[in-house]
C-alpha cells in the first residue's frame, strides 16, 4: 500500500470503485487498518463518503 497520501488516495479510491462496496470491505480484504487510512487521507483534506464509497 502506498505511503504517500496522494498515491494512497488514488490507490484506495480505485480499489473501492473497482472491487469493494465499502471501506470496511476493502480494509478487511487487504488487511489494512481503517483508522490509519482515514487519518492519513485526512492529513491531505480528504474524508470518506459512505454514500459515494470514495474519499472526497
C-alpha positions, -999 to +999 in steps of 0.1 A: +000+000+000+014+034-009+029+055+019+025+089+001-010+102+009-019+113-026-008+079-041-027+062-013-058+083-022-056+072-058-050+035-049-078+033-023-104+051-045-095+029-075-099-002-053-132+010-039-145+018-073-135-014-090-136-041-063-152-032-029-186-019-018-173-002+013-141+010+030-147-017+057-147-044+030-115-030+015-097-030+048-109-065+057-097-079+024-064-060+023-056-064+060-055-026+063-063-005+094-092+017+086-083+044+111-048+047+097-061+052+061-087+077+073-061+096+093-035+097+066-060+109+040-075+135+064-040+150+066-044+160+029-080+171+035-099+141+022-126+122+040-145+090+033-181+093+019-202+063+027-227+075+002-202+077-027-179+049-014-148+070-020-126+097-004-136+132-014 
